[in-house]
């Protein structure tokens, strides 16, 4: 399941001792922690055998926060999202230590597998809608989860920062021109519609809502399992991310290219469950949101290529990720995606 040359060393004894200090894991055996295949960049996952739980070990602090503040933010996301009954429960945390430099989260180990696409798209839509339906906390209760003043402007700023790395790569000139034109469109979209965006309904959003961040349990019930990037933002961006290349190509266990009928079906399924006004607002903006999220995700893949980010993954996932990144930056792929916007 994992490649020990890639999987970071972990201190089995120290982590086990820390877990045994918690009543739930007092009887944990010395060899109870088993590393899972590493398919994501942000965390290492260890299964706690016999505990029906996972230990999530962050590999960096989020967004420049201290390890303690980053862990608090991630814990808050899991604690709040679990009211949706569509995410793992937060079972506890371990503070930062030499064995876990950025601390650790203890969450439910959801039995199941990555969603099979397109057949299990409705289950993913239902889980996403359940998170988006959660009541927005009062302003004083939102921290430590971010409530960005302008999620679209923030998204465009992130895109611009990623695309600024393009000169570090040998990209096809047509791709560079395309990215430049798309960034011009994105900046105009953000500026022209700023007042409209200020009136949109906010909700707890995953941000990284690609299908590989869901697990489908027996009975075809999906759970969103990767919550560390959560913000109080616009649900439409999550919907766009769940159906948009190159995000749908990232996970080796559910990589897919969805056709227009499958995309429309996902949106209808999600909208029927999330309710108003979010459904109406999202449908009215979905086309430009899809364009924006395509550019956001592709720009992230550009950053991954510059940084060689896939190299930390296990062998199977690393090979798949490298091919997905190269495909996203291929001139034919970029041209095909841009044709969607007319």
C-alpha positions in Angstrom: 0.0 0.0 0.0 2.9 2.4 0.5 6.5 3.0 -0.5 8.7 3.3 2.6 11.2 5.3 0.5 8.6 8.1 0.1 6.6 7.7 3.3 8.2 9.9 6.0 9.6 8.2 9.0 7.2 8.3 11.9 7.9 7.4 15.5 5.6 4.5 16.2 6.4 4.4 19.9 6.0 8.1 20.6 2.8 8.4 18.6 1.3 5.3 20.2 2.2 6.6 23.7 0.6 9.9 22.9 -2.6 8.2 21.8 -2.6 5.8 24.8 -2.9 8.9 27.0 -6.4 9.3 25.6 -9.1 7.1 27.2 -10.4 5.9 23.9 -7.0 4.5 22.9 -5.7 3.4 26.4 -5.4 -0.3 25.3 -3.7 0.4 22.0 -1.1 -2.2 20.9 2.5 -1.2 20.2 2.1 -1.9 16.4 -1.4 -0.4 16.0 -0.3 2.4 13.6 -0.3 1.4 9.9 0.6 4.0 7.2 -1.8 4.3 4.3 -0.8 5.0 0.7 0.1 8.7 0.4 -2.0 10.2 -2.4 -2.2 13.8 -1.1 0.4 16.4 -0.5 -0.7 17.9 2.8 -1.0 14.9 5.2 0.3 11.5 6.1 -2.5 9.2 7.3 -1.9 6.4 9.8 -4.7 3.9 10.5 -5.2 3.2 14.2 -6.0 -0.5 14.0 -8.7 -1.6 16.4 -9.7 2.0 17.0 -11.8 2.7 13.9 -9.8 5.9 13.5 -7.2 7.7 11.4 -4.3 9.8 12.6 -3.9 12.7 10.2 -0.3 14.1 10.4 0.0 17.5 8.7 3.2 18.0 6.8 3.2 21.8 7.1 1.4 24.5 8.9 -1.6 26.0 6.9 -1.3 29.4 5.4 1.8 30.6 7.3 0.1 29.9 10.7 2.0 28.5 13.7 1.7 24.8 14.1 -0.7 25.2 17.0 -2.9 27.7 15.2 -2.9 25.6 12.0 -4.0 22.5 14.0 -6.7 24.6 15.8 -8.1 25.7 12.4 -8.2 22.2 11.0 -9.8 20.8 14.2 -12.4 23.5 14.0 -13.2 22.6 10.4 -13.8 18.9 11.3 -15.7 19.8 14.5 -18.1 22.1 12.7 -18.5 20.0 9.5 -19.5 16.9 11.4 -22.9 18.3 12.1 -23.6 17.6 8.4 -23.3 13.9 9.0 -21.3 13.8 5.8 -17.8 14.1 7.2 -15.7 12.1 9.7 -16.1 13.0 13.3 -13.2 14.7 15.1 -12.2 12.3 17.9 -9.3 14.4 19.3 -6.0 16.1 18.6 -2.4 15.6 19.5 -0.3 18.7 20.1 2.9 19.5 18.1 5.8 17.4 19.3 9.0 15.9 17.9 7.0 12.9 16.7 4.3 15.2 15.1 5.9 18.6 14.3 2.6 20.1 13.2 0.4 18.1 15.6 -2.2 15.6 14.5 -5.9 15.1 14.2 -7.7 11.9 15.2 -10.8 11.4 13.0 -13.2 8.6 12.1 -11.8 6.0 9.7 -14.6 5.9 7.2 -14.9 2.4 5.6 -15.2 2.6 1.8 -13.4 3.8 -1.3 -12.9 6.7 -3.6 -16.1 7.4 -5.6 -16.6 5.5 -8.9 -17.3 8.1 -11.5 -19.7 8.9 -13.0 -22.0 6.4 -11.2 -21.4 7.7 -7.7 -21.6 11.4 -8.5 -25.0 11.7 -6.8 -23.5 10.5 -3.5 -20.7 13.1 -3.8 -23.3 15.8 -4.6 -25.4 14.8 -1.5 -22.4 15.0 0.8 -21.3 18.4 -0.6 -24.8 19.8 -0.2 -25.0 18.5 3.4 -21.9 20.5 4.2 -23.1 23.6 2.4 -26.5 23.4 4.2 -24.9 23.9 7.6 -25.9 27.1 9.5 -23.5 29.9 9.1 -22.2 30.9 12.5 -22.5 34.5 13.8 -19.6 36.7 13.0 -18.1 36.4 16.4 -18.1 32.6 16.2 -16.5 32.0 12.8 -12.8 32.1 13.8 -10.5 30.3 13.4 -12.0 29.4 10.1 -11.5 32.2 7.5 -14.3 34.4 6.3 -12.6 36.1 3.3 -13.8 39.6 2.5 -13.9 38.8 -1.2 -13.5 35.1 -2.1 -13.3 35.8 -5.8 -10.7 38.5 -5.5 -8.7 36.2 -3.2 -9.0 33.4 -5.8 -7.8 35.7 -8.6 -4.8 36.8 -6.5 -3.8 33.2 -5.9 -4.1 32.4 -9.6 -1.9 35.4 -10.4 0.8 34.3 -7.9 0.8 30.8 -9.4 0.9 32.0 -13.0 3.8 34.2 -12.1 5.9 31.0 -11.9 5.3 30.2 -15.6 8.7 31.6 -16.6 10.3 28.8 -14.6 8.9 26.3 -17.0 9.3 25.7 -20.7 5.7 26.1 -21.6 4.3 26.2 -25.1 4.0 29.9 -26.1 0.3 29.4 -26.9 -0.3 28.2 -23.3 1.5 31.2 -21.9 -0.7 33.5 -24.0 -3.8 31.6 -23.0 -3.0 31.9 -19.3 -2.3 35.6 -19.7 -5.7 36.2 -21.5 -7.5 34.1 -18.9 -5.9 36.1 -16.0 -7.1 39.3 -17.7 -10.6 37.9 -17.8 -10.5 36.7 -14.2 -9.4 40.1 -12.9 -12.2 41.8 -14.9 -14.7 39.3 -13.7 -13.7 39.9 -10.0 -13.8 43.7 -10.4 -16.9 44.0 -12.4 -19.0 41.8 -10.1 -17.6 42.8 -6.7 -20.9 44.2 -5.5 -22.8 41.2 -6.7 -20.4 38.9 -4.9 -20.8 40.9 -1.7 -24.5 39.8 -1.6 -24.0 36.1 -2.2 -24.9 33.6 0.5 -21.9 32.2 2.4 -21.5 28.6 3.7 -18.8 26.3 5.0 -16.9 25.3 1.9 -14.3 22.6 1.3 -12.2 24.6 -1.2 -10.4 21.4 -2.3 -13.6 19.6 -3.4 -12.2 17.2 -6.0 -13.8 13.8 -6.0 -10.8 12.1 -4.5 -11.4 13.9 -1.3 -14.6 11.9 -0.8 -15.1 8.3 0.4 -18.1 6.3 -0.5 -19.1 4.0 2.2 -21.2 0.8 1.9 -24.8 1.8 1.0 -23.5 4.4 -1.5 -23.2 7.2 1.1 -20.4 9.6 0.5 -18.3 11.5 3.1 -16.0 14.5 2.5 -12.8 13.6 4.3 -10.3 16.4 3.6 -11.3 19.6 5.3 -8.2 21.5 6.3 -8.7 24.2 3.6 -12.3 25.0 4.7 -13.5 28.6 4.6 -16.8 30.4 4.8 -17.0 31.1 1.1 -19.2 30.6 -1.9 -20.5 27.0 -2.4 -20.5 27.5 -6.2 -16.7 27.3 -6.2 -16.9 23.9 -4.5 -19.4 22.7 -7.1 -17.3 23.9 -9.9 -14.2 22.2 -8.4 -16.0 18.8 -8.0 -16.7 18.6 -11.8 -13.9 20.5 -13.4 -10.8 19.2 -15.1 -8.0 19.1 -14.1 -9.4 18.5 -10.5 -11.3 15.4 -11.5 -8.0 13.9 -12.9 -6.0 14.2 -9.7 -6.8 11.1 -7.7 -5.6 7.8 -9.3 -8.6 5.9 -7.9 -11.3 8.0 -9.4 -9.8 10.0 -12.2 -12.4 10.9 -14.9 -13.3 13.4 -17.5 -17.0 14.2 -17.1 -19.2 15.0 -20.1 -21.8 17.8 -20.2 -24.6 15.5 -19.3 -22.8 14.1 -16.2 -21.9 17.6 -15.1 -25.4 18.9 -15.5 -26.7 15.9 -13.5 -24.3 16.5 -10.7 -25.3 20.2 -10.5 -29.0 19.3 -10.5 -28.5 16.7 -7.8 -26.6 19.0 -5.6 -29.0 21.9 -6.2 -32.0 19.8 -5.3 -30.5 19.0 -1.9 -28.8 22.3 -0.9 -31.9 24.4 -1.3 -32.4 28.1 -1.7 -30.9 30.7 -2.0 -27.6 28.9 -2.6 -28.9 26.7 -5.4 -30.3 29.7 -7.4 -27.2 31.8 -6.8 -24.8 29.1 -7.8 -26.6 28.1 -11.0 -26.7 31.7 -12.1 -22.9 32.0 -11.7 -21.8 28.4 -12.5 -20.4 29.0 -15.9 -17.9 31.8 -14.9 -17.2 29.9 -11.6 -16.3 26.9 -13.7 -14.0 29.0 -15.8 -12.4 30.5 -12.7 -11.9 27.2 -10.9 -10.4 25.6 -14.1 -7.9 28.5 -14.1 -7.3 28.2 -10.4 -6.7 24.4 -10.5 -4.6 24.6 -13.6 -2.4 27.3 -12.1 -2.0 25.1 -9.0 -0.8 22.3 -11.3 1.7 24.7 -12.8 3.0 25.4 -9.3 3.2 21.7 -8.6 5.2 21.2 -11.7 7.7 24.0 -10.8 8.1 22.6 -7.3 8.0 18.9 -8.2 5.3 18.5 -5.6 4.3 15.0 -6.7 7.7 13.6 -5.6 6.5 13.3 -2.0 3.7 10.9 -3.0 3.9 7.1 -3.1 5.1 5.7 -6.3 1.7 4.9 -7.9 0.2 8.2 -6.9 3.3 10.1 -7.9 3.3 8.6 -11.4 -0.3 9.4 -11.9 0.0 13.0 -10.5 2.9 13.8 -12.8 0.9 12.6 -15.8 -2.1 14.6 -14.7 0.0 17.7 -14.2 1.5 17.4 -17.7 -1.9 16.8 -19.3 -3.4 19.9 -17.6 -0.6 22.1 -19.1 -0.7 20.5 -22.5 -1.6 23.0 -25.3 -4.4 20.8 -26.6 -6.0 20.4 -23.1 -5.8 24.1 -22.4 -7.3 24.9 -25.8 -10.1 22.4 -25.3 -11.0 23.8 -21.9 -11.1 27.3 -23.2 -13.5 26.4 -25.9 -16.0 25.6 -23.2 -16.2 29.3 -22.4 -16.8 30.4 -26.0 
